[in-house]
Amino acid sequence: MSSVSDKLSKFLENAFKKAFVREVLEDNVAVDFKEKDSFLHETIEDYKASGYHFRRTKDQMSRGLTREEAFEEFKKEKKNL
């Protein structure tokens, strides 16, 4: 059982290294992953076209946000992750 947990641990460690590694851009300038725009969808239609479905949360509905306003809030949260 220990070897399975060791393999899983190594797998997860490598996955995090790949996800958060510094990227080298065309002009050889390194940029941290978080500095990049990590959310690619500008509109709800773009988001939907990529296979996702956007829904407002109960909190967003109670605050009276439109679907578009809620999506903008969602994008800001995703960019800050």
N, C-alpha and C positions, 0 to 999 in steps of 0.2 A: 504493500500500500504506500509505503514511503516513496518508492520510485515514481508512482503515479503523481503524487503530490509534488515531487521534485520537478517532474516534467512539466506539470501545469504551472508551477512557479516560474520556471525558465521561459515557458511560452508567454506568460503574461508580462514578464520583465522585458522580453524582446519586443512584444507588441507596444508597450509603453515607450520604449526607446525609439521605435520607428515612428510612432505618432507624434512625439514631442521633440524630435531631433531638430537641430538647427538646419535650415534649408539654405542652399547656396543659389542665389539668383543668377541670371545671365551675366550681370556685370560683377560677379564674384563678391557680392555683398551678402553676408550672412544675416538672416532675419529669424528671430524666434518665432515659433509656431503661433503663439498667441498674438503676435503683432500683425499677422496676416489676417485678411478678411476671411474668417472661417465659415461664414454663412453665404452661400452662393445664390440664393433665391431672392430676387428683388420684389416679386409680386406673388400673390396667392396663386395665380395661374401658373407661374413658373414652378412653384412648390408642388402644386397638384400634378403638373406634367411630369415631374420626376417620380411620381408614384406615391406621394404622401397626401394626407388629408388634413387640413387645418380646421380646428374647432376652437372657439373661444372657451376660456375657463369660466367657471361659475363666478369667480371674482371679477373677471373682465365684464361679464354680462351685468353683474350687480352694479358696476361702476358706469354702466351705460356706454361702453366702448362699442364702436361699430366693428365689423369684422376686419376691415382694413386697419383701423387703429390698433386693434388687438394684435394683428399680424406684425405691425411695426414694432410694437412692444416685444413680441416674441423674437423678432430679428435682433433687437438690441440685446436681449438676454442671451441669445445664441452667440453673438459676437463677443460677449464678455466672458464666455466659458473658456 
